[in-house]
Amino acid sequence: MPNNKKIPYFHELSLDKMLESHDWTYQYSDDHSWYKKGNEENNIIHKKIKELGGWCERIVTMWNKHAPKSMETSMEWQNMIKKL
């Protein structure tokens, strides 16, 4: 029996699923198509964050749950960006 379950496009995922499946190291790829895909995902993630009202503790926690240690963020950093 065929599986008729639709696989969602990246932009249709929840923010948590986007962060979970995102290639966090895309910018290091030698393959331009992988770089381009990762960059597009990154743009979609940041658009979704804006749609959800911007950075907050819940989003920072979700981000840090999936991001490599070197790419974690904090509300202190996000508040500094908002002031600029």
CYANA upper distance limits for C-alpha pairs under 8 A (distance plus 0.5 A):
  8 PRO  CA     12 GLU  CA      6.27
  8 PRO  CA     13 LEU  CA      7.04
  9 TYR  CA     13 LEU  CA      7.37
 10 PHE  CA     18 MET  CA      7.12
 10 PHE  CA     41 GLU  CA      7.80
 11 HIS  CA     18 MET  CA      8.39
 11 HIS  CA     44 ILE  CA      6.83
 13 LEU  CA     17 LYS  CA      6.34
 13 LEU  CA     18 MET  CA      6.40
 14 SER  CA     18 MET  CA      6.67
 15 LEU  CA     19 LEU  CA      6.67
 15 LEU  CA     45 ILE  CA      7.37
 15 LEU  CA     48 LYS  CA      7.29
 15 LEU  CA     49 ILE  CA      8.07
 16 ASP  CA     20 GLU  CA      6.61
 16 ASP  CA     62 MET  CA      6.93
 16 ASP  CA     63 TRP  CA      8.35
 17 LYS  CA     21 SER  CA      6.62
 18 MET  CA     22 HIS  CA      6.35
 18 MET  CA     41 GLU  CA      8.50
 18 MET  CA     45 ILE  CA      7.32
 19 LEU  CA     45 ILE  CA      8.01
 19 LEU  CA     62 MET  CA      8.38
 19 LEU  CA     63 TRP  CA      7.14
 19 LEU  CA     66 HIS  CA      6.47
 19 LEU  CA     67 ALA  CA      8.00
 20 GLU  CA     66 HIS  CA      6.13
 22 HIS  CA     38 GLY  CA      7.68
 22 HIS  CA     41 GLU  CA      7.38
 22 HIS  CA     42 ASN  CA      8.31
 23 ASP  CA     38 GLY  CA      6.55
 24 TRP  CA     38 GLY  CA      8.11
 24 TRP  CA     67 ALA  CA      7.39
 24 TRP  CA     68 PRO  CA      7.80
 25 THR  CA     29 SER  CA      7.83
 26 TYR  CA     34 TRP  CA      6.86
 26 TYR  CA     35 TYR  CA      5.55
 26 TYR  CA     37 LYS  CA      8.44
 26 TYR  CA     38 GLY  CA      5.64
 26 TYR  CA     39 ASN  CA      7.72
 27 GLN  CA     35 TYR  CA      6.11
 27 GLN  CA     38 GLY  CA      7.88
 27 GLN  CA     39 ASN  CA      8.08
 28 TYR  CA     35 TYR  CA      8.07
 29 SER  CA     34 TRP  CA      6.99
 29 SER  CA     35 TYR  CA      6.33
 30 ASP  CA     35 TYR  CA      8.21
 31 ASP  CA     35 TYR  CA      6.93
 32 HIS  CA     36 LYS  CA      6.46
 33 SER  CA     37 LYS  CA      6.61
 34 TRP  CA     38 GLY  CA      6.59
 35 TYR  CA     39 ASN  CA      6.54
 36 LYS  CA     40 GLU  CA      6.64
 37 LYS  CA     41 GLU  CA      6.73
 38 GLY  CA     42 ASN  CA      6.62
 39 ASN  CA     43 ASN  CA      6.79
 40 GLU  CA     44 ILE  CA      6.75
 41 GLU  CA     45 ILE  CA      6.61
 42 ASN  CA     46 HIS  CA      6.83
 43 ASN  CA     47 LYS  CA      6.65
 44 ILE  CA     48 LYS  CA      6.62
 45 ILE  CA     49 ILE  CA      6.77
 46 HIS  CA     50 LYS  CA      6.86
 47 LYS  CA     51 GLU  CA      6.76
 48 LYS  CA     52 LEU  CA      6.70
 49 ILE  CA     53 GLY  CA      7.08
 49 ILE  CA     54 GLY  CA      5.66
 49 ILE  CA     55 TRP  CA      7.11
 49 ILE  CA     59 ILE  CA      8.19
 50 LYS  CA     54 GLY  CA      4.94
 50 LYS  CA     55 TRP  CA      8.08
 55 TRP  CA     59 ILE  CA      6.43
 55 TRP  CA     60 VAL  CA      7.18
 55 TRP  CA     75 MET  CA      7.99
 55 TRP  CA     78 GLN  CA      7.29
 56 CYS  CA     60 VAL  CA      6.66
 56 CYS  CA     75 MET  CA      7.36
 57 GLU  CA     61 THR  CA      6.55
 57 GLU  CA     75 MET  CA      7.06
 58 ARG  CA     62 MET  CA      6.71
 59 ILE  CA     63 TRP  CA      6.45
 60 VAL  CA     64 ASN  CA      6.57
 60 VAL  CA     73 THR  CA      7.05
 60 VAL  CA     74 SER  CA      6.75
 60 VAL  CA     75 MET  CA      7.32
 61 THR  CA     65 LYS  CA      6.59
 62 MET  CA     66 HIS  CA      7.34
 63 TRP  CA     67 ALA  CA      6.40
 63 TRP  CA     72 GLU  CA      7.53
 63 TRP  CA     73 THR  CA      8.08
 64 ASN  CA     68 PRO  CA      8.09
 64 ASN  CA     69 LYS  CA      8.18
 64 ASN  CA     71 MET  CA      8.33
 64 ASN  CA     72 GLU  CA      5.52
 64 ASN  CA     73 THR  CA      7.15
 67 ALA  CA     71 MET  CA      6.22
 67 ALA  CA     72 GLU  CA      6.28
 68 PRO  CA     72 GLU  CA      7.04
 73 THR  CA     77 TRP  CA      7.26
 73 THR  CA     78 GLN  CA      8.18
 74 SER  CA     78 GLN  CA      6.90
 75 MET  CA     79 ASN  CA      6.40
 76 GLU  CA     80 MET  CA      6.85
 77 TRP  CA     81 ILE  CA      6.98
 78 GLN  CA     82 LYS  CA      6.89
 79 ASN  CA     83 LYS  CA      7.00
 80 MET  CA     84 LEU  CA      7.32
